[in-house]
């Protein structure tokens, strides 16, 4: 069963990481911002599947202007590298349909998780836009498909081992 959470106003997470385990979830930004500001380099939102479970997380922005975002703001440049907006772990499938995932550190980290991007934007700020790490221990290839949207950062996409990455359509990937 898919649960939908719709932001009705700009909101701020006070404590991170905000952990979500074994939930099928659609997060509709609805033109609003979900932010977190800190001095350290914690992940902002973490999706995890345990005990062999799998789940899907969909991020979208149903607003007409498409201005919705999830943003991690770091005030200490030493911590930028680990300041991911979203981390999806083994058993997770992250789908970005629209909206912006932004960090002054790093955008999105996939650790043995599947990824589908059909729209939206990932802004990794001064580090990785998208970091993809495959199933090293299991020697299992993890699939990621980017068919739309934009990924930016100092390094647009950084990959590890056991990755099957397909970039097609009108996807834009840039590094500075």
PyMOL CGO cylinders between C-alpha atoms (Angstrom):
from pymol import cmd
from pymol.cgo import CYLINDER

trace = [
    CYLINDER, 0.00, 0.00, 0.00, 1.32, 3.44, -0.98, 0.3, 1, 1, 1, 1, 1, 1,
    CYLINDER, 1.32, 3.44, -0.98, 0.99, 6.20, 1.62, 0.3, 1, 1, 1, 1, 1, 1,
    CYLINDER, 0.99, 6.20, 1.62, 0.95, 9.80, 0.36, 0.3, 1, 1, 1, 1, 1, 1,
    CYLINDER, 0.95, 9.80, 0.36, 2.23, 12.74, 2.38, 0.3, 1, 1, 1, 1, 1, 1,
    CYLINDER, 2.23, 12.74, 2.38, 1.46, 16.17, 0.91, 0.3, 1, 1, 1, 1, 1, 1,
    CYLINDER, 1.46, 16.17, 0.91, 3.25, 19.26, 2.23, 0.3, 1, 1, 1, 1, 1, 1,
    CYLINDER, 3.25, 19.26, 2.23, 0.71, 22.03, 2.81, 0.3, 1, 1, 1, 1, 1, 1,
    CYLINDER, 0.71, 22.03, 2.81, 3.28, 24.66, 3.89, 0.3, 1, 1, 1, 1, 1, 1,
    CYLINDER, 3.28, 24.66, 3.89, 7.04, 25.15, 4.10, 0.3, 1, 1, 1, 1, 1, 1,
    CYLINDER, 7.04, 25.15, 4.10, 8.40, 22.94, 6.89, 0.3, 1, 1, 1, 1, 1, 1,
    CYLINDER, 8.40, 22.94, 6.89, 11.71, 22.31, 8.64, 0.3, 1, 1, 1, 1, 1, 1,
    CYLINDER, 11.71, 22.31, 8.64, 13.04, 19.07, 10.11, 0.3, 1, 1, 1, 1, 1, 1,
    CYLINDER, 13.04, 19.07, 10.11, 14.50, 19.74, 13.56, 0.3, 1, 1, 1, 1, 1, 1,
    CYLINDER, 14.50, 19.74, 13.56, 16.19, 16.35, 14.07, 0.3, 1, 1, 1, 1, 1, 1,
    CYLINDER, 16.19, 16.35, 14.07, 18.01, 14.31, 11.44, 0.3, 1, 1, 1, 1, 1, 1,
    CYLINDER, 18.01, 14.31, 11.44, 18.39, 11.85, 10.05, 0.3, 1, 1, 1, 1, 1, 1,
    CYLINDER, 18.39, 11.85, 10.05, 14.67, 11.34, 9.60, 0.3, 1, 1, 1, 1, 1, 1,
    CYLINDER, 14.67, 11.34, 9.60, 14.51, 7.56, 9.13, 0.3, 1, 1, 1, 1, 1, 1,
    CYLINDER, 14.51, 7.56, 9.13, 11.75, 5.81, 7.20, 0.3, 1, 1, 1, 1, 1, 1,
    CYLINDER, 11.75, 5.81, 7.20, 11.84, 2.01, 7.22, 0.3, 1, 1, 1, 1, 1, 1,
    CYLINDER, 11.84, 2.01, 7.22, 9.79, -0.42, 5.12, 0.3, 1, 1, 1, 1, 1, 1,
    CYLINDER, 9.79, -0.42, 5.12, 7.26, 2.15, 3.88, 0.3, 1, 1, 1, 1, 1, 1,
    CYLINDER, 7.26, 2.15, 3.88, 5.88, 2.63, 0.39, 0.3, 1, 1, 1, 1, 1, 1,
    CYLINDER, 5.88, 2.63, 0.39, 5.64, 6.41, 0.31, 0.3, 1, 1, 1, 1, 1, 1,
    CYLINDER, 5.64, 6.41, 0.31, 4.79, 9.23, -2.06, 0.3, 1, 1, 1, 1, 1, 1,
    CYLINDER, 4.79, 9.23, -2.06, 6.05, 12.61, -0.87, 0.3, 1, 1, 1, 1, 1, 1,
    CYLINDER, 6.05, 12.61, -0.87, 4.22, 15.39, -2.72, 0.3, 1, 1, 1, 1, 1, 1,
    CYLINDER, 4.22, 15.39, -2.72, 6.09, 18.66, -2.19, 0.3, 1, 1, 1, 1, 1, 1,
    CYLINDER, 6.09, 18.66, -2.19, 3.07, 20.59, -3.50, 0.3, 1, 1, 1, 1, 1, 1,
    CYLINDER, 3.07, 20.59, -3.50, 5.17, 23.70, -4.21, 0.3, 1, 1, 1, 1, 1, 1,
    CYLINDER, 5.17, 23.70, -4.21, 6.55, 23.84, -0.66, 0.3, 1, 1, 1, 1, 1, 1,
    CYLINDER, 6.55, 23.84, -0.66, 10.00, 23.44, 0.89, 0.3, 1, 1, 1, 1, 1, 1,
    CYLINDER, 10.00, 23.44, 0.89, 11.13, 20.84, 3.42, 0.3, 1, 1, 1, 1, 1, 1,
    CYLINDER, 11.13, 20.84, 3.42, 14.45, 22.04, 4.86, 0.3, 1, 1, 1, 1, 1, 1,
    CYLINDER, 14.45, 22.04, 4.86, 17.04, 21.29, 7.52, 0.3, 1, 1, 1, 1, 1, 1,
    CYLINDER, 17.04, 21.29, 7.52, 19.94, 23.55, 8.58, 0.3, 1, 1, 1, 1, 1, 1,
    CYLINDER, 19.94, 23.55, 8.58, 22.87, 22.30, 10.66, 0.3, 1, 1, 1, 1, 1, 1,
    CYLINDER, 22.87, 22.30, 10.66, 26.57, 22.61, 11.29, 0.3, 1, 1, 1, 1, 1, 1,
    CYLINDER, 26.57, 22.61, 11.29, 27.35, 18.91, 10.79, 0.3, 1, 1, 1, 1, 1, 1,
    CYLINDER, 27.35, 18.91, 10.79, 27.12, 16.48, 7.92, 0.3, 1, 1, 1, 1, 1, 1,
    CYLINDER, 27.12, 16.48, 7.92, 24.19, 14.19, 8.76, 0.3, 1, 1, 1, 1, 1, 1,
    CYLINDER, 24.19, 14.19, 8.76, 21.97, 12.73, 6.09, 0.3, 1, 1, 1, 1, 1, 1,
    CYLINDER, 21.97, 12.73, 6.09, 18.62, 14.52, 6.07, 0.3, 1, 1, 1, 1, 1, 1,
    CYLINDER, 18.62, 14.52, 6.07, 16.18, 11.75, 5.12, 0.3, 1, 1, 1, 1, 1, 1,
    CYLINDER, 16.18, 11.75, 5.12, 17.08, 8.06, 5.09, 0.3, 1, 1, 1, 1, 1, 1,
    CYLINDER, 17.08, 8.06, 5.09, 15.00, 5.30, 3.50, 0.3, 1, 1, 1, 1, 1, 1,
    CYLINDER, 15.00, 5.30, 3.50, 15.81, 1.77, 4.60, 0.3, 1, 1, 1, 1, 1, 1,
    CYLINDER, 15.81, 1.77, 4.60, 14.35, -1.68, 3.97, 0.3, 1, 1, 1, 1, 1, 1,
    CYLINDER, 14.35, -1.68, 3.97, 15.18, -4.37, 6.49, 0.3, 1, 1, 1, 1, 1, 1,
    CYLINDER, 15.18, -4.37, 6.49, 14.78, -8.15, 6.69, 0.3, 1, 1, 1, 1, 1, 1,
    CYLINDER, 14.78, -8.15, 6.69, 14.77, -8.52, 2.91, 0.3, 1, 1, 1, 1, 1, 1,
    CYLINDER, 14.77, -8.52, 2.91, 11.80, -6.19, 2.44, 0.3, 1, 1, 1, 1, 1, 1,
    CYLINDER, 11.80, -6.19, 2.44, 11.57, -3.84, -0.51, 0.3, 1, 1, 1, 1, 1, 1,
    CYLINDER, 11.57, -3.84, -0.51, 9.82, -0.50, -0.75, 0.3, 1, 1, 1, 1, 1, 1,
    CYLINDER, 9.82, -0.50, -0.75, 9.32, 2.41, -3.12, 0.3, 1, 1, 1, 1, 1, 1,
    CYLINDER, 9.32, 2.41, -3.12, 9.65, 6.12, -2.40, 0.3, 1, 1, 1, 1, 1, 1,
    CYLINDER, 9.65, 6.12, -2.40, 8.26, 8.61, -4.92, 0.3, 1, 1, 1, 1, 1, 1,
    CYLINDER, 8.26, 8.61, -4.92, 9.15, 12.30, -4.71, 0.3, 1, 1, 1, 1, 1, 1,
    CYLINDER, 9.15, 12.30, -4.71, 7.04, 14.65, -6.79, 0.3, 1, 1, 1, 1, 1, 1,
    CYLINDER, 7.04, 14.65, -6.79, 5.75, 18.20, -6.89, 0.3, 1, 1, 1, 1, 1, 1,
    CYLINDER, 5.75, 18.20, -6.89, 2.13, 18.48, -8.00, 0.3, 1, 1, 1, 1, 1, 1,
    CYLINDER, 2.13, 18.48, -8.00, 2.14, 22.30, -7.95, 0.3, 1, 1, 1, 1, 1, 1,
    CYLINDER, 2.14, 22.30, -7.95, 1.78, 24.14, -11.24, 0.3, 1, 1, 1, 1, 1, 1,
    CYLINDER, 1.78, 24.14, -11.24, 4.99, 26.15, -10.67, 0.3, 1, 1, 1, 1, 1, 1,
    CYLINDER, 4.99, 26.15, -10.67, 7.04, 23.04, -9.68, 0.3, 1, 1, 1, 1, 1, 1,
    CYLINDER, 7.04, 23.04, -9.68, 8.90, 25.04, -6.99, 0.3, 1, 1, 1, 1, 1, 1,
    CYLINDER, 8.90, 25.04, -6.99, 8.76, 22.33, -4.30, 0.3, 1, 1, 1, 1, 1, 1,
    CYLINDER, 8.76, 22.33, -4.30, 12.08, 21.25, -2.83, 0.3, 1, 1, 1, 1, 1, 1,
    CYLINDER, 12.08, 21.25, -2.83, 13.82, 19.24, -0.14, 0.3, 1, 1, 1, 1, 1, 1,
    CYLINDER, 13.82, 19.24, -0.14, 16.92, 21.14, 0.93, 0.3, 1, 1, 1, 1, 1, 1,
    CYLINDER, 16.92, 21.14, 0.93, 19.82, 20.38, 3.27, 0.3, 1, 1, 1, 1, 1, 1,
    CYLINDER, 19.82, 20.38, 3.27, 21.67, 23.55, 4.35, 0.3, 1, 1, 1, 1, 1, 1,
    CYLINDER, 21.67, 23.55, 4.35, 25.12, 23.09, 5.89, 0.3, 1, 1, 1, 1, 1, 1,
    CYLINDER, 25.12, 23.09, 5.89, 26.80, 25.97, 7.72, 0.3, 1, 1, 1, 1, 1, 1,
    CYLINDER, 26.80, 25.97, 7.72, 30.21, 24.25, 8.13, 0.3, 1, 1, 1, 1, 1, 1,
    CYLINDER, 30.21, 24.25, 8.13, 32.04, 23.59, 4.87, 0.3, 1, 1, 1, 1, 1, 1,
    CYLINDER, 32.04, 23.59, 4.87, 34.11, 20.77, 6.44, 0.3, 1, 1, 1, 1, 1, 1,
    CYLINDER, 34.11, 20.77, 6.44, 30.97, 18.59, 6.54, 0.3, 1, 1, 1, 1, 1, 1,
    CYLINDER, 30.97, 18.59, 6.54, 29.75, 19.17, 2.98, 0.3, 1, 1, 1, 1, 1, 1,
    CYLINDER, 29.75, 19.17, 2.98, 30.67, 15.75, 1.57, 0.3, 1, 1, 1, 1, 1, 1,
    CYLINDER, 30.67, 15.75, 1.57, 28.37, 13.66, 3.78, 0.3, 1, 1, 1, 1, 1, 1,
    CYLINDER, 28.37, 13.66, 3.78, 25.50, 16.13, 3.90, 0.3, 1, 1, 1, 1, 1, 1,
    CYLINDER, 25.50, 16.13, 3.90, 23.15, 14.18, 1.66, 0.3, 1, 1, 1, 1, 1, 1,
    CYLINDER, 23.15, 14.18, 1.66, 19.56, 15.33, 1.22, 0.3, 1, 1, 1, 1, 1, 1,
    CYLINDER, 19.56, 15.33, 1.22, 18.28, 11.77, 0.73, 0.3, 1, 1, 1, 1, 1, 1,
    CYLINDER, 18.28, 11.77, 0.73, 19.95, 8.40, 1.30, 0.3, 1, 1, 1, 1, 1, 1,
    CYLINDER, 19.95, 8.40, 1.30, 18.21, 5.27, -0.02, 0.3, 1, 1, 1, 1, 1, 1,
    CYLINDER, 18.21, 5.27, -0.02, 19.59, 1.94, 1.19, 0.3, 1, 1, 1, 1, 1, 1,
    CYLINDER, 19.59, 1.94, 1.19, 19.31, -1.71, 0.10, 0.3, 1, 1, 1, 1, 1, 1,
    CYLINDER, 19.31, -1.71, 0.10, 15.80, -2.77, -0.85, 0.3, 1, 1, 1, 1, 1, 1,
    CYLINDER, 15.80, -2.77, -0.85, 14.69, 0.79, -1.63, 0.3, 1, 1, 1, 1, 1, 1,
    CYLINDER, 14.69, 0.79, -1.63, 13.57, 2.17, -4.95, 0.3, 1, 1, 1, 1, 1, 1,
    CYLINDER, 13.57, 2.17, -4.95, 13.72, 5.96, -5.16, 0.3, 1, 1, 1, 1, 1, 1,
    CYLINDER, 13.72, 5.96, -5.16, 11.69, 7.60, -7.93, 0.3, 1, 1, 1, 1, 1, 1,
    CYLINDER, 11.69, 7.60, -7.93, 12.10, 11.32, -8.63, 0.3, 1, 1, 1, 1, 1, 1,
    CYLINDER, 12.10, 11.32, -8.63, 9.29, 12.58, -10.84, 0.3, 1, 1, 1, 1, 1, 1,
    CYLINDER, 9.29, 12.58, -10.84, 9.47, 16.34, -10.17, 0.3, 1, 1, 1, 1, 1, 1,
    CYLINDER, 9.47, 16.34, -10.17, 10.62, 18.83, -7.54, 0.3, 1, 1, 1, 1, 1, 1,
    CYLINDER, 10.62, 18.83, -7.54, 14.15, 19.62, -6.40, 0.3, 1, 1, 1, 1, 1, 1,
    CYLINDER, 14.15, 19.62, -6.40, 16.48, 17.74, -4.05, 0.3, 1, 1, 1, 1, 1, 1,
    CYLINDER, 16.48, 17.74, -4.05, 19.17, 20.21, -3.01, 0.3, 1, 1, 1, 1, 1, 1,
    CYLINDER, 19.17, 20.21, -3.01, 22.11, 20.29, -0.62, 0.3, 1, 1, 1, 1, 1, 1,
    CYLINDER, 22.11, 20.29, -0.62, 24.99, 22.64, 0.00, 0.3, 1, 1, 1, 1, 1, 1,
    CYLINDER, 24.99, 22.64, 0.00, 26.95, 19.39, 0.41, 0.3, 1, 1, 1, 1, 1, 1,
    CYLINDER, 26.95, 19.39, 0.41, 25.80, 16.33, -1.60, 0.3, 1, 1, 1, 1, 1, 1,
    CYLINDER, 25.80, 16.33, -1.60, 22.48, 15.60, -3.26, 0.3, 1, 1, 1, 1, 1, 1,
    CYLINDER, 22.48, 15.60, -3.26, 21.39, 11.94, -3.21, 0.3, 1, 1, 1, 1, 1, 1,
    CYLINDER, 21.39, 11.94, -3.21, 23.25, 8.79, -2.14, 0.3, 1, 1, 1, 1, 1, 1,
    CYLINDER, 23.25, 8.79, -2.14, 22.00, 5.39, -3.31, 0.3, 1, 1, 1, 1, 1, 1,
    CYLINDER, 22.00, 5.39, -3.31, 23.55, 2.51, -1.41, 0.3, 1, 1, 1, 1, 1, 1,
    CYLINDER, 23.55, 2.51, -1.41, 22.48, -0.69, -3.17, 0.3, 1, 1, 1, 1, 1, 1,
    CYLINDER, 22.48, -0.69, -3.17, 19.13, 0.92, -4.03, 0.3, 1, 1, 1, 1, 1, 1,
    CYLINDER, 19.13, 0.92, -4.03, 17.33, 1.30, -7.36, 0.3, 1, 1, 1, 1, 1, 1,
    CYLINDER, 17.33, 1.30, -7.36, 16.74, 4.75, -8.84, 0.3, 1, 1, 1, 1, 1, 1,
    CYLINDER, 16.74, 4.75, -8.84, 14.38, 6.10, -11.48, 0.3, 1, 1, 1, 1, 1, 1,
    CYLINDER, 14.38, 6.10, -11.48, 14.39, 9.76, -12.48, 0.3, 1, 1, 1, 1, 1, 1,
    CYLINDER, 14.39, 9.76, -12.48, 11.85, 11.01, -15.00, 0.3, 1, 1, 1, 1, 1, 1,
    CYLINDER, 11.85, 11.01, -15.00, 11.95, 14.70, -14.04, 0.3, 1, 1, 1, 1, 1, 1,
    CYLINDER, 11.95, 14.70, -14.04, 12.89, 17.14, -11.33, 0.3, 1, 1, 1, 1, 1, 1,
    CYLINDER, 12.89, 17.14, -11.33, 16.33, 18.29, -10.28, 0.3, 1, 1, 1, 1, 1, 1,
    CYLINDER, 16.33, 18.29, -10.28, 19.12, 17.10, -7.99, 0.3, 1, 1, 1, 1, 1, 1,
    CYLINDER, 19.12, 17.10, -7.99, 21.57, 19.81, -6.93, 0.3, 1, 1, 1, 1, 1, 1,
    CYLINDER, 21.57, 19.81, -6.93, 24.63, 18.47, -5.11, 0.3, 1, 1, 1, 1, 1, 1,
    CYLINDER, 24.63, 18.47, -5.11, 26.11, 21.89, -4.42, 0.3, 1, 1, 1, 1, 1, 1,
    CYLINDER, 26.11, 21.89, -4.42, 29.84, 21.60, -3.77, 0.3, 1, 1, 1, 1, 1, 1,
    CYLINDER, 29.84, 21.60, -3.77, 29.98, 17.79, -3.96, 0.3, 1, 1, 1, 1, 1, 1,
    CYLINDER, 29.98, 17.79, -3.96, 28.17, 14.93, -5.74, 0.3, 1, 1, 1, 1, 1, 1,
    CYLINDER, 28.17, 14.93, -5.74, 24.80, 15.48, -7.35, 0.3, 1, 1, 1, 1, 1, 1,
    CYLINDER, 24.80, 15.48, -7.35, 24.12, 11.73, -7.29, 0.3, 1, 1, 1, 1, 1, 1,
    CYLINDER, 24.12, 11.73, -7.29, 26.29, 9.04, -5.67, 0.3, 1, 1, 1, 1, 1, 1,
    CYLINDER, 26.29, 9.04, -5.67, 25.44, 5.47, -6.65, 0.3, 1, 1, 1, 1, 1, 1,
    CYLINDER, 25.44, 5.47, -6.65, 26.99, 2.51, -4.86, 0.3, 1, 1, 1, 1, 1, 1,
    CYLINDER, 26.99, 2.51, -4.86, 26.03, -1.00, -5.95, 0.3, 1, 1, 1, 1, 1, 1,
    CYLINDER, 26.03, -1.00, -5.95, 25.74, -4.32, -4.20, 0.3, 1, 1, 1, 1, 1, 1,
    CYLINDER, 25.74, -4.32, -4.20, 29.40, -5.01, -3.56, 0.3, 1, 1, 1, 1, 1, 1,
    CYLINDER, 29.40, -5.01, -3.56, 28.94, -7.61, -0.80, 0.3, 1, 1, 1, 1, 1, 1,
    CYLINDER, 28.94, -7.61, -0.80, 26.28, -9.50, -2.77, 0.3, 1, 1, 1, 1, 1, 1,
    CYLINDER, 26.28, -9.50, -2.77, 27.97, -8.89, -6.15, 0.3, 1, 1, 1, 1, 1, 1,
    CYLINDER, 27.97, -8.89, -6.15, 24.55, -7.81, -7.34, 0.3, 1, 1, 1, 1, 1, 1,
    CYLINDER, 24.55, -7.81, -7.34, 24.08, -5.18, -10.05, 0.3, 1, 1, 1, 1, 1, 1,
    CYLINDER, 24.08, -5.18, -10.05, 21.81, -2.28, -9.05, 0.3, 1, 1, 1, 1, 1, 1,
    CYLINDER, 21.81, -2.28, -9.05, 19.80, -0.61, -11.80, 0.3, 1, 1, 1, 1, 1, 1,
    CYLINDER, 19.80, -0.61, -11.80, 19.35, 3.14, -12.21, 0.3, 1, 1, 1, 1, 1, 1,
    CYLINDER, 19.35, 3.14, -12.21, 17.49, 4.81, -15.08, 0.3, 1, 1, 1, 1, 1, 1,
    CYLINDER, 17.49, 4.81, -15.08, 17.60, 8.56, -15.67, 0.3, 1, 1, 1, 1, 1, 1,
    CYLINDER, 17.60, 8.56, -15.67, 15.26, 9.58, -18.49, 0.3, 1, 1, 1, 1, 1, 1,
    CYLINDER, 15.26, 9.58, -18.49, 14.54, 13.20, -17.60, 0.3, 1, 1, 1, 1, 1, 1,
    CYLINDER, 14.54, 13.20, -17.60, 15.37, 16.02, -15.24, 0.3, 1, 1, 1, 1, 1, 1,
    CYLINDER, 15.37, 16.02, -15.24, 18.68, 17.58, -14.28, 0.3, 1, 1, 1, 1, 1, 1,
    CYLINDER, 18.68, 17.58, -14.28, 21.55, 16.53, -12.00, 0.3, 1, 1, 1, 1, 1, 1,
    CYLINDER, 21.55, 16.53, -12.00, 24.22, 19.05, -11.02, 0.3, 1, 1, 1, 1, 1, 1,
    CYLINDER, 24.22, 19.05, -11.02, 27.09, 19.24, -8.53, 0.3, 1, 1, 1, 1, 1, 1,
    CYLINDER, 27.09, 19.24, -8.53, 30.85, 19.51, -8.45, 0.3, 1, 1, 1, 1, 1, 1,
    CYLINDER, 30.85, 19.51, -8.45, 30.61, 15.94, -9.74, 0.3, 1, 1, 1, 1, 1, 1,
    CYLINDER, 30.61, 15.94, -9.74, 27.28, 15.34, -11.52, 0.3, 1, 1, 1, 1, 1, 1,
    CYLINDER, 27.28, 15.34, -11.52, 27.16, 11.56, -10.95, 0.3, 1, 1, 1, 1, 1, 1,
    CYLINDER, 27.16, 11.56, -10.95, 29.70, 9.47, -9.06, 0.3, 1, 1, 1, 1, 1, 1,
    CYLINDER, 29.70, 9.47, -9.06, 29.41, 5.68, -9.22, 0.3, 1, 1, 1, 1, 1, 1,
    CYLINDER, 29.41, 5.68, -9.22, 30.94, 2.73, -7.44, 0.3, 1, 1, 1, 1, 1, 1,
    CYLINDER, 30.94, 2.73, -7.44, 30.95, -0.95, -8.41, 0.3, 1, 1, 1, 1, 1, 1,
    CYLINDER, 30.95, -0.95, -8.41, 28.05, -3.12, -9.58, 0.3, 1, 1, 1, 1, 1, 1,
    CYLINDER, 28.05, -3.12, -9.58, 26.05, -0.36, -11.23, 0.3, 1, 1, 1, 1, 1, 1,
    CYLINDER, 26.05, -0.36, -11.23, 23.86, -0.57, -14.32, 0.3, 1, 1, 1, 1, 1, 1,
    CYLINDER, 23.86, -0.57, -14.32, 23.20, 3.09, -15.21, 0.3, 1, 1, 1, 1, 1, 1,
    CYLINDER, 23.20, 3.09, -15.21, 21.11, 4.12, -18.20, 0.3, 1, 1, 1, 1, 1, 1,
    CYLINDER, 21.11, 4.12, -18.20, 20.86, 7.80, -19.10, 0.3, 1, 1, 1, 1, 1, 1,
    CYLINDER, 20.86, 7.80, -19.10, 18.44, 8.53, -21.92, 0.3, 1, 1, 1, 1, 1, 1,
    CYLINDER, 18.44, 8.53, -21.92, 15.85, 11.01, -23.16, 0.3, 1, 1, 1, 1, 1, 1,
    CYLINDER, 15.85, 11.01, -23.16, 16.29, 14.64, -22.20, 0.3, 1, 1, 1, 1, 1, 1,
    CYLINDER, 16.29, 14.64, -22.20, 18.23, 14.13, -18.96, 0.3, 1, 1, 1, 1, 1, 1,
    CYLINDER, 18.23, 14.13, -18.96, 20.90, 16.76, -18.26, 0.3, 1, 1, 1, 1, 1, 1,
    CYLINDER, 20.90, 16.76, -18.26, 23.97, 15.89, -16.15, 0.3, 1, 1, 1, 1, 1, 1,
    CYLINDER, 23.97, 15.89, -16.15, 26.55, 18.58, -15.34, 0.3, 1, 1, 1, 1, 1, 1,
    CYLINDER, 26.55, 18.58, -15.34, 29.61, 18.90, -13.12, 0.3, 1, 1, 1, 1, 1, 1,
    CYLINDER, 29.61, 18.90, -13.12, 31.42, 22.12, -12.36, 0.3, 1, 1, 1, 1, 1, 1,
]
cmd.load_cgo(trace, "trace")
